[in-house]
Amino acid sequence: MPRQVDHVSRRRLIAEAVCHLADESGLEGVTLRDVAARAQVSMGAVQRCFRTKEEMLVFALGHISDRIGERVRARLVRSPAQSAATALGHATAEISLLRDEHRAEARVWLAFVAQAAVSPALAQTLKANYVALHEAFTQLIEEAGEDAGRSAPFDPRLEARTLLALADGLTTHVLVGHLTPQEAHDVLHAHLSDLWEQPLRPPHTDSDLTRRRS
């Protein structure tokens, strides 16, 4: 009888091959032949798993996103009694990919981000990932804000967007050598500390605007 193929495992194997190639030289020149050689499978095996290169890249991006997400969840589960602010700090540090052991993963992630600028399918996958992260961060920020006594004009959704943008920026700055991982951690820690400790400004009123114009 012919040997049955585990297509789920094979697709993951191929995704790992894509990530290794992206780490080495980006995604622009990656071909199905390169991926087949790195995964040590035939071209036909790759084509049976993925109809096009774009479909393969979308799956690989989902694969690495899932891996980072699982690590974030594992980090939070290890400390179930932690505050929302601490959980937010752990989650942001994980997705920033600042640790030495995650440097290759950071290169792969930014390779996909660069490719998404010219690939609507990859861009859609990234946007869905950011939407999920934004919702999770918004919830944590709301809880942490309540613990810290923060209220209007504190905007959890805006703060979540800012934090996600900061995380991506820190990933880039560490990879190009502008910041060391420790300096990036210091930036992240300072931002989160300011988020909970800075005094609130009252909302602007009509009388405030009138005084400024006079």
Salt bridges, closest charged atoms under 4 A:
GLU16 OE2 - HIS63 NE2 2.63
GLU16 OE2 - ARG67 NH1 2.57
ASP23 OD1 - ARG107 NE 2.47
GLU24 OE2 - ARG38 NH1 2.93
GLU55 OE1 - ARG51 NE 2.95
GLU94 OE1 - ARG71 NE 3.11
GLU94 OE2 - ARG75 NH1 3.05
GLU94 OE2 - ARG99 NH1 3.32
ASP100 OD1 - ARG103 NH2 2.92
GLU101 OE2 - ARG99 NE 2.87
GLU105 OE2 - ARG67 NE 2.90
GLU105 OE1 - ARG71 NH2 2.59
GLU135 OE2 - HIS134 ND1 3.94
GLU135 OE2 - ARG157 NH2 2.77
ASP208 OD1 - ARG211 NH2 2.44
